[in-house]
Amino acid sequence: MTISVPSLNRVPAAERGLTIADFLVPVRIGERIGPAVRHAALIVTGALLVALAARFEIRLPDNPVPITGQTFGVLLVGGALGFRRGGLALALYLLMGAFLPVYAGGTSGLSRIVGFEEGRLVLGATGGYLLGFVVAAAVVGRLAELGWDRRLLGAVAAMAVGNVVIYLFGVPGLMAATGMALGEAIAKGLLPFLFGDALKLALAGVAFPAAWWVVGRLPEER
């Protein structure tokens, strides 16, 4: 018996790998600056957008993990830039945060991710989430390259997958950094954010198909 596995591809082969960011730079400008400069500019812009989103922060009582706009920024940047550029944009964001106040609440420092305590390497309380941002952006970016972001349900599903990836890194990281048990880590590092995450997924899920609709209405710019 043969088991048929549905393909993840949602677009024709000729369009596979394209993301909405490939249409953000007008063709005439893109031809002048060259692909390498265009990709670099998009990566830097993506890192700066996440840094801007991180300025929104709500501190929760007795909780080392704040509510921020970072997750929304990560999902948008990953979906817009694709696998490589999305992952690189978030890697650049992490690197920027080692020296510049671009993390949540305008903080900085490599110790937000890792540090040394009593001679041993330890993970910061939000370090798992920050590392998860890089992987989530790449995963969402890959799904966008396969066309998931061109329809409402696919876009929401891609963003949900990215959100899950962040928590798969964040919650165990919180446990490792603080010594919390799994139940407490879920209660503090996941449950308080579910409502906001649902709103972010809805916004991102609508934004991408709408952007593709606009691109489709302007075929001469493609």
Rosetta blueprint (number, residue, H / E / L):
1 M L
2 T L
3 I L
4 S L
5 V L
6 P L
7 S L
8 L L
9 N L
10 R L
11 V L
12 P L
13 A H
14 A H
15 E H
16 R L
17 G L
18 L L
19 T L
20 I H
21 A H
22 D H
23 F H
24 L L
25 V L
26 P L
27 V H
28 R H
29 I H
30 G H
31 E H
32 R H
33 I H
34 G L
35 P H
36 A H
37 V H
38 R H
39 H H
40 A H
41 A H
42 L H
43 I H
44 V H
45 T H
46 G H
47 A H
48 L H
49 L H
50 V H
51 A H
52 L H
53 A H
54 A L
55 R L
56 F L
57 E E
58 I E
59 R L
60 L L
61 P L
62 D L
63 N L
64 P L
65 V L
66 P L
67 I E
68 T E
69 G L
70 Q H
71 T H
72 F H
73 G H
74 V H
75 L H
76 L H
77 V H
78 G H
79 G H
80 A H
81 L H
82 G L
83 F H
84 R H
85 R H
86 G H
87 G H
88 L H
89 A H
90 L H
91 A H
92 L H
93 Y H
94 L H
95 L H
96 M H
97 G H
98 A L
99 F L
100 L L
101 P L
102 V L
103 Y E
104 A H
105 G H
106 G H
107 T E
108 S L
109 G L
110 L H
111 S H
112 R H
113 I L
114 V E
115 G E
116 F E
117 E E
118 E L
119 G L
120 R E
121 L E
122 V E
123 L E
124 G L
125 A L
126 T L
127 G H
128 G H
129 Y H
130 L H
131 L H
132 G H
133 F H
134 V H
135 V H
136 A H
137 A H
138 A H
139 V H
140 V H
141 G H
142 R H
143 L H
144 A H
145 E H
146 L L
147 G L
148 W H
149 D H
150 R H
151 R L
152 L H
153 L H
154 G H
155 A H
156 V H
157 A H
158 A H
159 M H
160 A H
161 V H
162 G H
163 N H
164 V H
165 V H
166 I H
167 Y H
168 L H
169 F H
170 G H
171 V H
172 P H
173 G H
174 L H
175 M H
176 A H
177 A H
178 T H
179 G L
180 M L
181 A L
182 L H
183 G H
184 E H
185 A H
186 I H
187 A H
188 K H
189 G H
190 L L
191 L H
192 P H
193 F H
194 L H
195 F H
196 G H
197 D H
198 A H
199 L H
200 K H
201 L H
202 A H
203 L H
204 A H
205 G H
206 V H
207 A H
208 F H
209 P H
210 A H
211 A H
212 W H
213 W H
214 V H
215 V H
216 G H
217 R H
218 L L
219 P H
220 E H
221 E H
222 R L
